[in-house]
Amino acid sequence: MKQRTLGRQGLTVSALGYGAMGISLAYGPSDENEGIATIRRAHELGVTFFDTAELYGQGENERIVGAALAPHTRRGRHRDQVRLRLHRHQRRRCRQPSRAHPRGRRRRPAPPRRRRHRRALPAPRRPQRAHRGRGGDGQGVRRRRQGPLLRAERGGGANTIRRAHAVQPVSVLQTEYSLFERDVESLFPVLRELGIGFVAYSPLGRGFLTGQAKPGAEYDPTDMRSWDARFQPGNYEKNLEATQRLADLAAAKDATVAQLALAWLLAQGDDIVPIPGTRSPRRLEENVAAATLTLDDADLKRIAEILPTGGFGARYPDPLLPTWD
């Protein structure tokens, strides 16, 4: 697979990455063994960038990803061929989402235990950290060998990015971006001015752009699509119609609608890396093949006519999104 460089600190990854969240969170019941098989198949096909987090199953997702990639991350054996992105959240989910609480009720994690000492000890020196954005969804920036990763959850945020980058050069900004979700495009000028790469999660619109979407009421109650606004009456029908038109265009290029959607993202710039997630090795192979699909100006124009500004329905209820300035 072709490689892309994210940021000016030299972080090089596969043009398509893999988002592991869905193996253990947000999309209903799953099979761990199938998840491991999918991750290993991704590596076989040239994927070197894998994204996981403590929040995804309270550490369960990290364990699964670790088990899948263990043969390739042990010291001295292809260790440098895998880029594993781990991000932490300031708040933890304490129960499954519901229609009343779409992202789950939250509580702050208990503070770490402190050992008592007979005499006061000086505070340990800590590496300098960049400015923390408001909100609790991982906007903190930590020192990393090739620059930190910022995580944005709402459009705007140029000032936050500039402040963070001034403290320590940032390699990557990560947030949702797809044909359905376009708000982050307003940040691209400042990212390119500062030399910051971009990682797009949910690049297939929570699976809507796979062509397999169902009305929200037909999903398992533990599946976030059961409450996602894009899958609800009114929005669902409009998004379905747009997806069908995209599928017609994809068929003319001997591709699937998912491949078309991923190829569109790759065409938005060499500094963009989508991280689609799936639990199916077969679907994984379909996604990876999108890296070889080329869209010409006529294709991009047609896509823009179908979805000029994104899909229908907000990705999260507005009060749940932190605001960056």
Buried (B, 14 or more C-beta within 10 A) or exposed (E): BEEBBBBBBEBEBBBBBBBBBBBBBBBBEBEBEBBBBBBBBBBEBBBBBBBBBBBBBEEBBBEBBBBBBEEBBEEEEEEEEBBBBBBEBBBBBEEBBBEEBBBBEBEEEEEEEEEEEEEEEEEEEEEEBBBBBEBBBBBBBEEBEBBBBBBBBBBBBBEBBBBBBEBBBBBBBBBBBBBBBBBBEEBBEBBEEBBBBBBBBBBBBBBBBBBEBBBBEEBEEBBBBBBBBBBBEEBBEEBBEBBEBBBEBBEEBEBBBBBBBBBBBBBBEEBBBBBBBBBBBEBBBBBBBBBEBEBEEEBBEBBEEBBEEBBBBBBBEEEBBBEBE
